[in-house]
Amino acid sequence: MPHQKAKQTAKENIDWSRKKIRFSFEYYDEGHPEYCLSNWGKEQIVLTFKRLKDINSKNLLELQTQQPYRFHEVDWSKTIYKKGFTNPTVNCLSPFQFALVGVNGRLARVFGAFAEGIFYLVWFDLKHKIWPVTLKRT
């Protein structure tokens, strides 16, 4: 039994922020057709998977500190979905979003949740509608 306890302790002490991101479609929400990747153009889908492949080579710390990812937690109060995702299971996880640089003039975003090194992809927001931002005039 001591061997099992040692394994559990080692697992609990994993620093997920330094492990490479893995993606899961477990909570992908096809119930929101406006946020389904299948509605995007072929070129946009190809670029999206290239960007996901690039992000998959990074860890959470790199994604949060390096440009151009804009990988950060979601503040639902600033979005059009004040209560978060429609799936209560994924809503129990930390919500995150990131930019799909090079897709749709830098507007495209992915919304999902992050837990134990896995980013659960939920919504693909091509036109940045979920978390609208007011452009600042310079």
N, CA, C and O of each residue as an XYZ file, in Angstrom:
552
protein
N       0.802     -1.211      0.000
C       0.000      0.000      0.000
C       0.844      1.275      0.000
O       0.420      2.261     -0.602
N       2.008      1.309      0.638
C       2.788      2.545      0.609
C       3.107      2.995     -0.812
O       3.177      4.193     -1.086
N       3.299      2.036     -1.715
C       3.611      2.367     -3.099
C       2.454      3.126     -3.754
O       2.687      4.093     -4.480
N       1.214      2.701     -3.509
C       0.043      3.387     -4.068
C      -0.050      4.815     -3.542
O      -0.328      5.737     -4.309
N       0.176      5.007     -2.259
C       0.094      6.346     -1.673
C       1.153      7.257     -2.288
O       0.881      8.430     -2.542
N       2.330      6.745     -2.525
C       3.391      7.542     -3.145
C       2.976      7.983     -4.538
O       3.240      9.119     -4.931
N       2.327      7.093     -5.295
C       1.854      7.454     -6.629
C       0.820      8.561     -6.553
O       0.875      9.507     -7.339
N      -0.119      8.464     -5.627
C      -1.152      9.487     -5.485
C      -0.540     10.833     -5.126
O      -0.927     11.859     -5.686
N       0.399     10.839     -4.208
C       1.030     12.085     -3.784
C       1.773     12.723     -4.946
O       1.691     13.935     -5.145
N       2.501     11.911     -5.720
C       3.230     12.446     -6.869
C       2.256     13.043     -7.878
O       2.533     14.096     -8.452
N       1.138     12.395     -8.099
C       0.153     12.899     -9.049
C      -0.445     14.221     -8.567
O      -0.657     15.135     -9.363
N      -0.713     14.319     -7.284
C      -1.307     15.531     -6.729
C      -0.367     16.727     -6.803
O      -0.827     17.868     -6.812
N       0.934     16.490     -6.854
C       1.909     17.572     -6.848
C       2.329     18.016     -8.252
O       3.279     18.786     -8.392
N       1.648     17.551     -9.273
C       1.990     17.942    -10.642
C       1.705     19.424    -10.842
O       0.634     19.908    -10.476
N       2.646     20.135    -11.411
C       2.454     21.549    -11.748
C       1.914     21.614    -13.177
O       2.680     21.628    -14.141
N       0.584     21.654    -13.300
C      -0.060     21.625    -14.605
C       0.282     22.839    -15.442
O       0.186     22.781    -16.668
N       0.680     23.942    -14.818
C       1.007     25.147    -15.577
C       2.265     24.962    -16.425
O       2.510     25.739    -17.347
N       3.060     23.940    -16.119
C       4.302     23.702    -16.858
C       4.219     22.502    -17.802
O       5.192     22.186    -18.488
N       3.076     21.839    -17.840
C       2.866     20.712    -18.755
C       2.253     21.228    -20.047
O       1.488     22.192    -20.034
N       2.585     20.589    -21.160
C       2.009     21.003    -22.438
C       0.493     20.825    -22.409
O      -0.034     19.868    -21.842
N      -0.186     21.780    -23.041
C      -1.644     21.750    -23.132
C      -2.082     20.559    -23.981
O      -1.483     20.268    -25.016
N      -3.110     19.892    -23.540
C      -3.770     18.862    -24.338
C      -5.196     19.342    -24.587
O      -5.771     20.042    -23.753
N      -5.759     18.974    -25.712
C      -7.117     19.382    -26.050
C      -8.088     18.220    -25.922
O      -7.745     17.064    -26.170
N      -9.306     18.558    -25.528
C     -10.386     17.580    -25.470
C     -11.641     18.203    -26.067
O     -11.928     19.380    -25.852
N     -12.382     17.398    -26.816
C     -13.669     17.822    -27.362
C     -14.826     17.241    -26.548
O     -15.971     17.238    -27.001
N     -14.524     16.756    -25.360
C     -15.536     16.114    -24.518
C     -16.767     16.996    -24.289
O     -17.889     16.491    -24.247
N     -16.565     18.305    -24.142
C     -17.670     19.222    -23.862
C     -17.997     20.142    -25.044
O     -18.671     21.160    -24.880
N     -17.519     19.777    -26.222
C     -17.807     20.579    -27.416
C     -19.317     20.728    -27.567
O     -20.052     19.742    -27.527
N     -19.770     21.957    -27.738
C     -21.202     22.270    -27.720
C     -21.742     22.487    -29.130
O     -21.731     23.605    -29.644
N     -22.211     21.411    -29.745
C     -22.804     21.543    -31.076
C     -24.228     22.076    -31.005
O     -24.866     22.285    -32.037
N     -24.729     22.297    -29.793
C     -26.060     22.867    -29.605
C     -26.129     24.355    -29.899
O     -27.220     24.918    -29.985
N     -24.992     24.995    -30.052
C     -24.902     26.406    -30.431
C     -24.313     26.469    -31.831
O     -23.099     26.621    -31.973
N     -25.141     26.355    -32.877
C     -24.592     26.288    -34.238
C     -23.725     27.484    -34.618
O     -22.821     27.351    -35.442
N     -23.987     28.650    -34.029
C     -23.174     29.821    -34.372
C     -21.745     29.710    -33.851
O     -20.880     30.486    -34.258
N     -21.482     28.746    -32.948
C     -20.138     28.557    -32.403
C     -19.538     27.206    -32.778
O     -18.606     26.732    -32.128
N     -20.074     26.593    -33.823
C     -19.543     25.315    -34.311
C     -18.511     25.557    -35.398
O     -18.735     26.342    -36.318
N     -17.415     24.898    -35.287
C     -16.340     25.018    -36.265
C     -16.805     24.582    -37.648
O     -16.274     25.052    -38.655
N     -17.783     23.696    -37.710
C     -18.253     23.186    -38.997
C     -18.899     24.259    -39.868
O     -19.066     24.055    -41.071
N     -19.263     25.394    -39.283
C     -19.869     26.495    -40.045
C     -18.830     27.438    -40.649
O     -19.187     28.354    -41.389
N     -17.577     27.228    -40.350
C     -16.520     28.095    -40.851
C     -16.102     27.655    -42.247
O     -16.377     26.532    -42.671
N     -15.441     28.549    -42.943
C     -14.911     28.230    -44.268
C     -13.726     27.284    -44.169
O     -13.077     27.182    -43.127
N     -13.456     26.597    -45.264
C     -12.374     25.609    -45.300
C     -11.037     26.214    -44.879
O     -10.318     25.629    -44.070
N     -10.702     27.381    -45.423
C      -9.426     28.021    -45.085
C      -9.363     28.377    -43.597
O      -8.318     28.226    -42.964
N     -10.476     28.846    -43.045
C     -10.519     29.189    -41.620
C     -10.325     27.947    -40.749
O      -9.648     28.003    -39.722
N     -10.916     26.838    -41.161
C     -10.765     25.590    -40.405
C      -9.318     25.103    -40.460
O      -8.768     24.680    -39.443
N      -8.701     25.158    -41.636
C      -7.308     24.750    -41.777
C      -6.413     25.612    -40.894
O      -5.551     25.087    -40.189
N      -6.607     26.920    -40.924
C      -5.817     27.831    -40.084
C      -6.055     27.575    -38.598
O      -5.132     27.662    -37.788
N      -7.296     27.262    -38.252
C      -7.621     26.980    -36.851
C      -6.852     25.759    -36.360
O      -6.290     25.787    -35.265
N      -6.817     24.702    -37.142
C      -6.089     23.511    -36.705
C      -4.579     23.742    -36.681
O      -3.885     23.133    -35.867
N      -4.063     24.588    -37.535
C      -2.641     24.961    -37.456
C      -2.367     25.694    -36.147
O      -1.368     25.435    -35.477
N      -3.273     26.620    -35.787
C      -3.097     27.366    -34.546
C      -3.229     26.436    -33.340
O      -2.461     26.563    -32.386
N      -4.182     25.508    -33.362
C      -4.335     24.555    -32.258
C      -3.079     23.688    -32.118
O      -2.652     23.386    -31.003
N      -2.500     23.296    -33.232
C      -1.265     22.509    -33.197
C      -0.143     23.310    -32.546
O       0.628     22.770    -31.752
N      -0.049     24.590    -32.877
C       0.960     25.473    -32.282
C       0.719     25.608    -30.775
O       1.655     25.494    -29.983
N      -0.513     25.848    -30.389
C      -0.849     26.006    -28.972
C      -0.575     24.714    -28.218
O      -0.165     24.749    -27.057
N      -0.794     23.584    -28.857
C      -0.571     22.275    -28.247
C       0.887     22.043    -27.871
O       1.183     21.143    -27.085
N       1.803     22.839    -28.417
C       3.227     22.704    -28.086
C       3.635     23.586    -26.909
O       4.807     23.615    -26.532
N       2.672     24.308    -26.327
C       2.952     25.247    -25.239
C       2.373     24.734    -23.920
O       1.550     23.819    -23.896
N       2.824     25.346    -22.831
C       2.207     25.073    -21.542
C       1.406     26.300    -21.103
O       1.465     27.345    -21.751
N       0.675     26.176    -20.029
C      -0.202     27.254    -19.568
C       0.578     28.539    -19.292
O       0.127     29.622    -19.666
N       1.717     28.440    -18.657
C       2.504     29.647    -18.369
C       2.924     30.365    -19.647
O       2.842     31.590    -19.732
N       3.369     29.605    -20.632
C       3.771     30.208    -21.910
C       2.576     30.888    -22.582
O       2.698     31.991    -23.113
N       1.440     30.229    -22.552
C       0.254     30.785    -23.213
C      -0.241     32.054    -22.528
O      -0.765     32.954    -23.186
N      -0.078     32.126    -21.228
C      -0.558     33.306    -20.504
C       0.418     34.471    -20.559
O       0.022     35.615    -20.337
N       1.670     34.203    -20.847
C       2.665     35.281    -20.806
C       3.209     35.690    -22.166
O       3.776     36.774    -22.299
N       3.051     34.851    -23.168
C       3.603     35.161    -24.489
C       2.513     35.673    -25.420
O       1.382     35.186    -25.400
N       2.861     36.639    -26.217
C       1.965     37.080    -27.282
C       2.081     36.067    -28.408
O       3.134     35.437    -28.510
N       1.154     35.872    -29.203
C      -0.092     36.602    -29.393
C      -1.316     35.834    -28.896
O      -2.428     36.091    -29.358
N      -1.136     34.915    -27.978
C      -2.206     33.978    -27.646
C      -3.402     34.583    -26.918
O      -4.538     34.169    -27.147
N      -3.159     35.552    -26.049
C      -4.235     36.154    -25.251
C      -5.035     35.081    -24.518
O      -6.265     35.117    -24.482
N      -4.325     34.140    -23.943
C      -4.914     33.013    -23.223
C      -5.189     33.458    -21.794
O      -4.257     33.695    -21.025
N      -6.458     33.572    -21.437
C      -6.786     34.035    -20.095
C      -8.159     33.552    -19.651
O      -8.967     33.075    -20.448
N      -8.395     33.695    -18.346
C      -9.682     33.282    -17.794
C     -10.804     34.170    -18.322
O     -10.591     35.327    -18.686
N     -11.993     33.599    -18.353
C     -13.176     34.312    -18.829
C     -13.896     34.924    -17.635
O     -14.140     34.257    -16.630
N     -14.227     36.190    -17.760
C     -15.084     36.876    -16.795
C     -16.478     36.902    -17.420
O     -16.783     37.769    -18.239
N     -17.313     35.952    -17.030
C     -18.628     35.815    -17.674
C     -19.457     37.087    -17.602
O     -20.304     37.312    -18.467
N     -19.237     37.921    -16.600
C     -20.024     39.157    -16.483
C     -19.764     40.117    -17.640
O     -20.567     41.016    -17.891
N     -18.649     39.934    -18.344
C     -18.312     40.798    -19.477
C     -18.699     40.178    -20.823
O     -18.395     40.731    -21.880
N     -19.364     39.036    -20.771
C     -19.745     38.328    -21.988
C     -21.254     38.402    -22.192
O     -21.981     38.938    -21.356
N     -21.706     37.860    -23.308
C     -23.145     37.823    -23.563
C     -23.795     36.621    -22.873
O     -25.018     36.480    -22.894
N     -22.985     35.760    -22.265
C     -23.487     34.599    -21.524
C     -23.128     34.756    -20.049
O     -22.138     34.192    -19.583
N     -23.916     35.507    -19.333
C     -23.626     35.842    -17.929
C     -23.538     34.616    -17.028
O     -22.860     34.654    -16.002
N     -24.216     33.528    -17.398
C     -24.210     32.315    -16.573
C     -23.187     31.290    -17.055
O     -23.091     30.199    -16.494
N     -22.430     31.634    -18.084
C     -21.399     30.726    -18.571
C     -21.910     29.738    -19.593
O     -22.886     29.992    -20.299
N     -21.235     28.610    -19.657
C     -21.603     27.571    -20.615
C     -22.958     26.966    -20.250
O     -23.395     27.043    -19.101
N     -23.606     26.373    -21.228
C     -24.907     25.749    -20.978
C     -24.770     24.399    -20.285
O     -25.720     23.935    -19.654
N     -23.617     23.769    -20.388
C     -23.375     22.475    -19.761
C     -22.881     22.694    -18.328
O     -21.803     23.257    -18.133
N     -23.646     22.262    -17.325
C     -23.239     22.502    -15.934
C     -21.928     21.800    -15.558
O     -21.209     22.279    -14.681
N     -21.611     20.688    -16.197
C     -20.371     19.976    -15.874
C     -19.153     20.812    -16.247
O     -18.234     20.961    -15.441
N     -19.137     21.355    -17.454
C     -17.997     22.174    -17.873
C     -17.987     23.505    -17.123
O     -16.929     24.113    -16.957
N     -19.144     23.959    -16.674
C     -19.209     25.205    -15.911
C     -18.546     25.086    -14.544
O     -18.254     26.099    -13.908
N     -18.309     23.870    -14.091
C     -17.625     23.662    -12.804
C     -16.105     23.799    -12.930
O     -15.395     23.828    -11.925
N     -15.613     23.881    -14.166
C     -14.179     24.029    -14.418
C     -13.841     25.501    -14.660
O     -14.739     26.321    -14.856
N     -12.559     25.834    -14.647
C     -12.123     27.214    -14.878
C     -12.302     27.585    -16.352
O     -11.706     26.951    -17.223
N     -13.125     28.617    -16.642
C     -13.334     29.007    -18.039
C     -12.154     29.826    -18.572
O     -11.640     30.718    -17.897
N     -11.741     29.500    -19.798
C     -10.645     30.211    -20.452
C     -11.028     30.507    -21.889
O     -11.938     29.888    -22.440
N     -10.334     31.449    -22.488
C     -10.472     31.742    -23.907
C      -9.110     32.108    -24.457
O      -8.224     32.548    -23.724
N      -8.957     31.920    -25.760
C      -7.722     32.354    -26.413
C      -8.023     32.763    -27.838
O      -9.018     32.348    -28.434
N      -7.130     33.596    -28.372
C      -7.266     34.091    -29.742
C      -6.708     33.078    -30.727
O      -5.709     32.408    -30.465
N      -7.380     32.985    -31.864
C      -6.882     32.183    -32.981
C      -6.218     33.150    -33.959
O      -6.818     33.566    -34.950
N      -4.991     33.489    -33.663
C      -4.265     34.477    -34.443
C      -4.160     34.032    -35.894
O      -3.815     32.887    -36.189
N      -4.465     34.963    -36.794
C      -4.393     34.677    -38.210
C      -5.702     34.173    -38.800
O      -5.792     33.927    -40.003
N      -6.715     34.017    -37.954
C      -8.022     33.547    -38.411
C      -9.025     34.689    -38.287
O      -9.226     35.227    -37.198
N      -9.645     35.055    -39.384
C     -10.683     36.088    -39.414
C     -10.207     37.434    -38.856
O     -10.866     38.028    -38.002
N      -9.098     37.891    -39.331
C      -8.608     39.217    -38.944
C      -8.417     39.399    -37.451
O      -8.686     40.473    -36.912
N      -7.954     38.355    -36.783
C      -7.660     38.368    -35.346
C      -8.907     38.416    -34.463
O      -8.798     38.660    -33.261
N     -10.083     38.189    -35.037
C     -11.305     38.196    -34.236
C     -11.619     36.837    -33.615
O     -12.201     36.779    -32.531
N     -11.252     35.763    -34.268
C     -11.642     34.419    -33.848
C     -11.100     34.071    -32.465
O      -9.947     34.351    -32.136
N     -11.963     33.457    -31.672
C     -11.620     33.041    -30.315
C     -12.117     31.622    -30.080
O     -13.046     31.151    -30.737
N     -11.477     30.955    -29.130
C     -11.946     29.656    -28.665
C     -12.267     29.804    -27.188
O     -11.464     30.322    -26.412
N     -13.443     29.347    -26.812
C     -13.857     29.356    -25.415
C     -13.939     27.921    -24.922
O     -14.415     27.030    -25.626
N     -13.473     27.717    -23.718
C     -13.508     26.392    -23.133
C     -13.160     26.454    -21.670
O     -13.276     27.502    -21.034
N     -12.737     25.337    -21.140
C     -12.378     25.255    -19.734
C     -11.032     24.552    -19.613
O     -10.652     23.749    -20.465
N     -10.319     24.872    -18.534
C      -8.992     24.308    -18.322
C      -8.958     23.594    -16.981
O      -9.358     24.147    -15.956
N      -8.474     22.358    -17.002
C      -8.299     21.600    -15.760
C      -7.227     20.539    -15.968
O      -7.259     19.801    -16.953
N      -6.280     20.464    -15.043
C      -5.232     19.447    -15.033
C      -4.544     19.257    -16.387
O      -4.340     18.131    -16.842
N      -4.192     20.370    -17.016
C      -3.440     20.319    -18.254
C      -4.271     20.109    -19.508
O      -3.723     20.050    -20.609
N      -5.574     19.996    -19.359
C      -6.451     19.764    -20.510
C      -7.302     21.001    -20.758
O      -7.928     21.534    -19.842
N      -7.315     21.451    -22.017
C      -8.215     22.525    -22.417
C      -9.401     21.862    -23.106
O      -9.254     21.238    -24.156
N     -10.576     22.005    -22.503
C     -11.802     21.446    -23.049
C     -12.419     22.473    -23.997
O     -12.944     23.495    -23.556
N     -12.353     22.197    -25.298
C     -12.893     23.106    -26.302
C     -14.418     23.045    -26.259
O     -15.003     21.963    -26.317
N     -15.064     24.219    -26.155
C     -16.520     24.267    -26.089
C     -17.090     25.044    -27.269
O     -17.922     24.525    -28.013
N     -16.644     26.293    -27.444
C     -17.187     27.149    -28.501
C     -16.066     27.741    -29.348
O     -15.014     28.115    -28.829
N     -16.302     27.823    -30.659
C     -15.419     28.523    -31.595
C     -16.167     29.786    -32.025
O     -17.160     29.716    -32.749
N     -15.676     30.936    -31.570
C     -16.340     32.222    -31.812
C     -15.608     32.963    -32.926
O     -14.640     33.678    -32.667
N     -16.064     32.795    -34.159
C     -15.385     33.361    -35.321
C     -15.361     34.883    -35.323
O     -14.381     35.486    -35.758
N     -16.428     35.507    -34.841
C     -16.548     36.966    -34.968
C     -16.441     37.716    -33.645
O     -16.847     38.875    -33.555
N     -15.897     37.064    -32.617
C     -15.670     37.714    -31.327
C     -16.974     38.266    -30.739
O     -16.993     39.367    -30.190
N     -18.058     37.501    -30.857
C     -19.362     37.938    -30.369
C     -19.593     37.623    -28.893
O     -20.337     38.338    -28.222
N     -18.969     36.569    -28.381
C     -19.227     36.141    -27.008
C     -18.733     37.173    -26.001
O     -19.419     37.474    -25.024
N     -17.540     37.713    -26.244
C     -16.959     38.704    -25.334
C     -16.649     39.948    -26.153
O     -15.497     40.197    -26.508
N     -17.701     40.739    -26.455
C     -17.484     41.918    -27.296
C     -16.581     42.939    -26.607
O     -16.634     43.128    -25.391
N     -15.769     43.577    -27.403
C     -14.889     44.623    -26.879
C     -15.128     45.906    -27.647
O     -15.411     45.898    -28.845
N     -15.008     46.994    -26.936
C     -15.130     48.299    -27.557
C     -13.747     48.723    -28.014
O     -12.807     48.781    -27.222
N     -13.637     49.016    -29.291
C     -12.336     49.461    -29.804
C     -12.029     50.857    -29.287
O     -12.894     51.734    -29.271
N     -10.786     51.049    -28.866
C     -10.355     52.346    -28.356
C      -9.785     53.159    -29.505
O      -8.987     52.665    -30.301
N     -10.200     54.387    -29.575
C      -9.653     55.271    -30.621
C      -8.320     55.840    -30.150
O      -8.176     56.281    -29.009
N      -7.363     55.818    -31.051
C      -6.033     56.335    -30.685
C      -5.688     57.512    -31.543
O      -4.612     58.091    -31.394
